[in-house]
Each structure stands twice: as structure tokens, then as C-alpha cells.
Amino acid sequence: MRLLLIAAGSLALAVGIVGLFLPVLPTTPLLLVAAACYLRSSSRLYNWLLRHKLFGKTIRAYLENRAVRRRTRNAALAILWSSLALSAWLVGLFWVRLALLVVGIGVSTHLLSLRLLAEPASKRDQPLEKASPRASGSRPVPLDPEAG
């Protein structure tokens, strides 16, 4: 059973990654399926996925708070609708265009229903550290001359 869950989680992860580029494949739900499979089969893979540089923050935010950052949500909506529009333009079949529209509305509704996480403060918003007038180069100079 453990190997089956690892295989299912890996398949969901692979299809979720493909979903980054194809509008009809829902990336986040597939990543959540991968996390659920890994949780039940391999703590190493589960921890790797939650700490992943690209997917980790989004998965943790969803699992812990059922929330997403505004920037992430807006980027997902922009990519979703531009991909759907391109697909609808390339495919002339009415029923395919209708299906794309239904998928777009469904995914958009879900994304817009999620809570928004507070954005981290940018470095521009942080107060500047006080530097010694003698400071030069990249090495910091302590304010207290006796500090060393």
C-alpha cells in the first residue's frame, strides 16, 4: 500500500507540474493530492514537498489556512484566463470552448473564495539600518567603536 501511495503521489505531482502549462489541469488540487499521498506513505517525500522552493509555501498556506497570497492568486487567474483564451482561439469547436469557459469559471470561483494571506513586508518598507559614517565597502562597521 505504501508503494502504491508513493506512486499515486508522484503521478499527481507530475501531472500537477504539467498543469502549470496546461489550463485544464488543476495544479493546486493535484499538489494537494500528492501531499496527502506522501503524508500517508513517506514522511521524507511529504517534508520535501512542503519545503519545495516552488510549491512548498503555497501548499502549506492552503493546508494550514485554506488561504493564498494575493499575488499568487492574481498570477494564477491571469495565467488561467490567458491560457484559456489562447486555447479557445486555437480550437474552433463550440463544445470545447464551452468546456474551457466552465473550467475557467469554476477555478476562478474557487480561487476567489480563498482567504488572502498578508503579504510579507518588502525590503523597501523596512527601515534602513544606521551605519557608521566610516562604513565603506560591504563589511558592516559596528556603531560602538569599542565593540570591535
Order of alpha helices (4+ residues) and beta strands (2+ residues): alpha-alpha-alpha-alpha-beta-alpha-alpha-beta
